[in-house]
Each structure stands twice: as structure tokens, then as C-alpha cells.
């Protein structure tokens, strides 16, 4: 298939394929489930900061907890992938 960068259907089709691959690879690991609430909070804060109308009053209030959760997520990725991931 030759894709067209101006066709949103192509963007969605390719993204869906990548998500299905990630789901198959990582969904079987229960360690991701434990991190899901923290990742949802992080995502909510991202949207609040980057799009008009978001409530930013609590953004950053749980920074230390989210930083620890992201570190744990990287630990899981490293374990599943079998290689080290560069960290800031």
C-alpha cells in the first residue's frame, strides 16, 4: 500500500496496526496493569496542559509519584525487551 500523508485514514490504519502489535506484545504482562492508573493521570495532565479548557490546578501535584511510576514502567519495558533504555 502506498500511503498518502494527507489522508487521515492512512494515519489511523497504520497507527491501529502499531497498537495491535503493542497490545499483543505487552498485554500479557500484568505489571502494566498496576501502572495503568498512574499513566492515566499522566495522560490527563498532558491533555490539560496542551489543550485549551483543561483544569491545570492539580498538574504536577503528584510529580514524585508519577516520576516513580514512569521509572517502573521503563523497568517493565526493559525486562520485556531484554535491553536497557536510555533515561534522562
N, C-alpha and C positions, 0 to 999 in steps of 0.2 A: 504494500500500500504506500503510495506517495502521499505524504501529509502536506497540508496547507496551514501555515502558521496563523493565517487569518480566519481559519474555520474553527469555531469553538467546539464543534462536535469531535474534531480530531484531538483537541486538547483533552476533552473528557474521556474519550475512548482510550487514549494512551495512559492517562492517569489511572483509570479504572484497572487497566492491566497491571500497573505497578502496585496498586493497592491489593489486588488479589494475590500477587506474588508475596508481598509482605505479610498478608494475613496467613497464608499457608506456612510461611517460614517461622513466624513469631507467635501465632495464636495458640500454639500448643504449649507454650511456656507460661505456667501460672504466675511467674514472677512479674509479668507485665500487668496482670490484674491488680496486684497490690499497689502498683504505681499509678493506676488509672485516675483515681481522684485528684492526685497532685497534678497530673498532666492536664486534666480538665480545668483546674484552677489557673494553671499557667496559660492555657489557651484563652480562657475568659479574660484574663488580664491583658493578653496581647491584643485581642479584639477591642477591648475598652480603650486602650492607648492609641490604636491606629485607625479607628473609625469614629466619626462624629456621633455624639449622643451616648457614648459609653460612660458608665459610672467609674471614675478613676479614684474614688475616695479610699479604696482598700488596696490599690495597686502597690505592691512592694511591702505590704504589711507582714507577709509571711515569706519574705525573701530567703531567710536562712533555711526554712523547711523546704521550700521549692528547690533551692540550690542543692540541698542534700538529696532530694528525690531525683533531680536530674543526674547527679553523680551515681546514684543507684541504678538509674536507667542505663547509663553508659556502661556500668559494670555488667548488666544483663546483656547488652549488645555485645560487649567484648567476649563474654562467655559463649554466647550463641555463635558469634562469627569466628571465634578462635584467634582473634588478633587484638592488639592494643589500638585504642582510638586516641588520637591527639586531643589533649584537654588544655583549655586556656589556663 
